[in-house]
Amino acid sequence: MSDRDGSRPDERLDGRLDSDGVARQRPVYSESQVIMTTVKVVIPFVMTYGLFITFHGADTPGGGFQGGAIIASVFLMIAFAFGIESTREWLANSLVVGLGTVGVFIFGAIGFGPLLLGGNFLEYTRYEPLLGDLLGLKEYEFVKYGMEAVEILGIAFIVSGVLMGLFFALAAGYSPSTDSLAVTGDRRDGADTATMEDTDD
Amino acid sequence: MSDTLLALLVTVPLVAAIFPLLVGLRVDDAGWPIAMAGSLAVVGLAGSLASTIYTAGPEGQRLIHELAGYPAPYGIELVGDGLSALIALLIGVVAVAVLVYDRSVDRPDAFYSGYLLLTGGLLGMTLTGDLFNLFVFLEIVGLVTYALVAAGDGGEAAYGALKYLFLGTVGASLYLIGVGYALVATGSLNMLDLQTRLAEVGYTDPLVQASFGFILVGFMLKIAVFPLHTWQPDAYTHAPDTVSAFISALVSTTAAYALIRIAFDVFTVDFFAANPLIADTVVLIASISIVVGSLLAATQTEVKRVFAYSSVAQFGMVVVAVGLNSRTALFGAVIHLIGHGLMKATLFMGAGTLSSAYGASTIADYAGLAKRAPYTGGAIAVTGLALVGIPPSIGLLGKWYIGLGAVESGTWSVAIVIFVSTLLSLSYVYQLIEALYFTPLEEPTGGESTADGAVDHATMADSAVADGGHAGRIAPERVAVVALLAVSTVVLFASVGLFDAMLDPVFGRFFQ
């Protein structure tokens, strides 16, 4: 936030007013009791709804993708209410990157497991001889809970992590003139999924 | 369980793609070793896939891995045969080679994540046996390629990437529409299943014809066949050299492979026999692409642009083989796909080496550079001649069999087109060789009449230094990898028997 506080006052109202193109399209945070209170009230419900959608993905409409998006929207709301920069510092990059990457890792691990047990990729029923007695599940239930695991631990993590990363990367903007740490994606770093924009902070 | 190789080939690079980011949170410069480990794993897996198929008996030459254990028409299959094993091997080898070339450049971790994602996406396109799954991997490849192209310096790279994004997305969408028509006509997405079901529906059914038409145009956009090539020169020219080498060698190649796979494994030769107009149109468009691509390449001054337009011509030759309906021509097309991948990787890496060391980006800049960089210059010359088709080289093999197939099937015009294109490619390769070897070296301190050029040269060398290179100093591993690939394009001239052994069972199925 520090670099924005020094900018001219009229830019704070409308990002498009600037003539030199320095701070364009950067929404500037202004503290609002209405928004902060509303967000505080709404967040628990949205979070619960997101988790509900995620956990019910296998047998009702919903799933990891939709649930992950709703969970990410919680953090987007927090960012709008309490300032993007402070939310970014509060969340820490390792969390945002970690969500996306660990999600892929868990997905991969669940998929690779049956390969080690002599089956095909993602063939959940192969876990049955190994874990069936331990978990008390029947063979067909492994398909259901295997999918649940991929949805919840894999896809929901990935989607929420990537959406948050995209949001913060876009909010950080592109400033060719400055070499600030906030925009690590200044030159070659434009590559790939947006989560990386935050990695090197 | 050798079919496990197929699942590992696709998933290992995709999962490995997270580690540059994850490890990068704690450790600096972890991206390159991880990407290298992933790429080496791909080479190992692809190599063992190829050797499994090569040594297997007549039955075992097609490996099938049913994902999640669901049987074929309902579940998604990964299928490996001689054709896809060759392409997978090419992807692995080029991925390792380009990474070696990239060693001396400092890049963010996310670049290597993208690199591995792209490798995994390409392998997915190569090995999938499902039309919709192919679309998913096509999108993975497309999105990562746009991002990697945009990783270049400045606005031109962003412009090139944006153009590629618009056209590439249109191409993928057209493909998806085509798949949708096939689904409406047959109710299936599995390639093997579609083969029988399309025959039941009838090849002259408008739905089936429209399906092939959309798929064809979608892939022509992705392959960059004239007049749908407009994204390609900008993307190749303005992308970082590493990315240019990688995508020019693999992305269009894999799209062309997918077109061949769908044309002959899903729609089959009977479709072309029933629709001679479609086959003739493919031959016509591809022939135009060969000539126009060569002409455009011959008129360029920027080296990377020459190579980019040359790709338009080379891929025209591959696509022409799809329309020719000749086993010999298709054999040539597959060899040319692999040869072109190796040659373009070599040429773009060679051009990148010279541009980062000497700031040389136009043909005029190459004047006398062979004295300063004998190995890189020599590799560019050898590979350029291979691209023309001077024997002994893999470039000749591909063109020869495509031309032979054209003559065998009575389409003399294609043979003439290939001959004309060879002459044109000789003209632009000769320009390069002439500049490299027979034009006197420009000395920046010489104070000659070309003072302007010398100043340009010096400033460009400076910018190259800022770019991570060292003026006048070339990283030895770059020279080694470029020279090695250049030699491989010559040595592979002797590999017809190997290609034949790999492809014979596949083509036996295509041309029953």
Boltz contact constraints between the chains, C-beta under 6 A:
constraints:
  - contact:
      token1: [A, 94]
      token2: [B, 25]
      max_distance: 6.0
  - contact:
      token1: [A, 97]
      token2: [B, 21]
      max_distance: 6.0
  - contact:
      token1: [A, 101]
      token2: [B, 18]
      max_distance: 6.0
  - contact:
      token1: [A, 101]
      token2: [B, 21]
      max_distance: 6.0
  - contact:
      token1: [A, 101]
      token2: [B, 22]
      max_distance: 6.0
  - contact:
      token1: [A, 104]
      token2: [B, 18]
      max_distance: 6.0
  - contact:
      token1: [A, 105]
      token2: [B, 18]
      max_distance: 6.0
  - contact:
      token1: [A, 108]
      token2: [B, 15]
      max_distance: 6.0
  - contact:
      token1: [A, 115]
      token2: [B, 4]
      max_distance: 6.0
  - contact:
      token1: [A, 120]
      token2: [B, 66]
      max_distance: 6.0
  - contact:
      token1: [A, 120]
      token2: [B, 69]
      max_distance: 6.0
  - contact:
      token1: [A, 121]
      token2: [B, 7]
      max_distance: 6.0
  - contact:
      token1: [A, 121]
      token2: [B, 67]
      max_distance: 6.0
  - contact:
      token1: [A, 122]
      token2: [B, 67]
      max_distance: 6.0
  - contact:
      token1: [A, 122]
      token2: [B, 68]
      max_distance: 6.0
  - contact:
      token1: [A, 123]
      token2: [B, 68]
      max_distance: 6.0
  - contact:
      token1: [A, 123]
      token2: [B, 69]
      max_distance: 6.0
  - contact:
      token1: [A, 188]
      token2: [B, 151]
      max_distance: 6.0
  - contact:
      token1: [A, 189]
      token2: [B, 108]
      max_distance: 6.0
  - contact:
      token1: [A, 190]
      token2: [B, 150]
      max_distance: 6.0
  - contact:
      token1: [A, 190]
      token2: [B, 151]
      max_distance: 6.0
  - contact:
      token1: [A, 191]
      token2: [B, 110]
      max_distance: 6.0
  - contact:
      token1: [A, 191]
      token2: [B, 111]
      max_distance: 6.0
  - contact:
      token1: [A, 191]
      token2: [B, 114]
      max_distance: 6.0
  - contact:
      token1: [A, 191]
      token2: [B, 147]
      max_distance: 6.0
  - contact:
      token1: [A, 191]
      token2: [B, 148]
      max_distance: 6.0
  - contact:
      token1: [A, 191]
      token2: [B, 151]
      max_distance: 6.0
  - contact:
      token1: [A, 192]
      token2: [B, 110]
      max_distance: 6.0
  - contact:
      token1: [A, 192]
      token2: [B, 113]
      max_distance: 6.0
  - contact:
      token1: [A, 192]
      token2: [B, 114]
      max_distance: 6.0
  - contact:
      token1: [A, 192]
      token2: [B, 147]
      max_distance: 6.0
  - contact:
      token1: [A, 196]
      token2: [B, 21]
      max_distance: 6.0
  - contact:
      token1: [A, 196]
      token2: [B, 110]
      max_distance: 6.0
  - contact:
      token1: [A, 199]
      token2: [B, 21]
      max_distance: 6.0
  - contact:
      token1: [A, 199]
      token2: [B, 24]
      max_distance: 6.0
